[in-house]
Amino acid sequence: MSALAFLPLDLQHPHLVVVDGSKLVRKVLLGLMAKTLPDAVVTECESGEQAKTVLVSQPVHLLVTALVLPDMDGDELARFAREQSTQSYFPVIAVSGDVQSRLEQRSLSPHVTDYFDKTWGMDALAAFVKGYLAPDEEVSGEVLYVEDSKVVAAATSRMMKKHGLGVRHAVCVEDAVALLDHGDGLPDIILSDVYLKGDLTGMDLLRIVREERGLGKNRLPIVVMTGDADPANQSQLIQLGANDLVQKPIEERLLITKLLFQLRMGRRNRQRGA
């Protein structure tokens, strides 16, 4: 099932449920949401059991939950949302300070739509949530897109251009590296498939960018598209330096949300000299 297929795009008052055991975290997040999404209705819960009651009693358009709750793991709540809620599919965002280790271990279940690392900051989380419920209409940024299938490249490029992104397309890693070394400046972000024509793969591209060129995650975000559901292979991509993964077949809204978020984070980190 497509992650965001049933999320209405024209909601007047989207209902967002925030679950966190910390009253301070909830207060800060609710304040930010009031500024970022003034038309949203936000329900705060301090435990998984409270959230369960909300999930089965009223429509919810997005669930944001800490992974460590007073009475259960956030992943367990995500499972409940999928299996017990009577409404259509809606996104579940898991928020934690140990997201990176969970990503590397691939311990997050498929019930979680997306994830957010608390170390990125609450302002960034508010922008991340807004990307799901009210995506930016005017964005800019250049994507170095590495894909060897003409059909897939054409369709995905149209998606990105429709949302205001510039696209430089390379059919193989060798061409992508040439653009990085001799092109007109660095792109804002890289989007790459794993298996490509030529001798090098998307894993090689990660190694070249991160190790040989010394461009870290904060300097040049990389989102990797993969049709491989093997947790070990996905874990390897994260460990090699992927900022995020997008599962194939590509769902447009999920892809664009991830790209825009990484673009914003990349620019913010570069401005701060991170």
Steps between C-alpha positions, in 0.01 A plus 500: 500500500635842406602693810306816429243385249201577720620823665270780377691784340233769553436466873361816660571389858729193507502304826848435633562274803823558695608230747791561737552430870669836552262786575771749403554337160126498433469866601786609275377293208141622533621860505701445184210325331273793581739726308585259219153348449251751646199317353594161642319342794762347731421240766777432751538167681754409767467124459432236240174399666366855478595510132325170435175646632531794261590280203187288530261784585563772240664561160874560506703630208849459643650337812828626647630279779814467708652154479547483878163549673415453870293188431620357167732535204390744232535222245231307691271801476568522127396136466178572690429796272532275198310199632230647725411841359180486293595785266706507182878491503678805647869575556676411826820690581727353768709754693800397708855587595623159389356501148842455340571177691150370429546579132832320490348202677186527282300444818215736408198306379321564169214644706709818535469722193796722580739592778656811651810540715440728802855629474395688185294735718133575561486774236613245245236255624226761452621558143518123445138452610392794286656322204237228540192707573573823312800466268675812377364620169806702407834325539830510322802279489702289263485121511774284352287204396675171419278249319570277200140424396375757248137433588550528877729802461248685285211435741694583815657811346151626415397448863791706628471778240127529571592591857754764396819297517773520240632165377840401365471142377784248485453142376789352698723568799794584277302782334370620838853523642612691190219751558601534865865561410464711188144629499382849582515470879364236736133402483279556803421129531564166330225250418638167381392150417712215637556280196612689192669451166878508508745348743390701804185481713316744724701357789819600319357849452441529875857391571646743244299798622542434872853362518693608190341843454449558872145631458308406815127461550463860615683640196340292225190291583451176309167320467519147362220323316490125551273212416697273733298425814788310665567679834871416483541666159296802608711527814816499290373797297439701817839406642671602176354847528147516359294767675179319419351216295197494273345164426410410142256529334527872561202682655513862386389680816728295724800556271443875474445533876830327570690700238366836619577419861858396421541812286391720790723318748798511264469875450454561869808295585711672234395844628603396849827360371411151622 
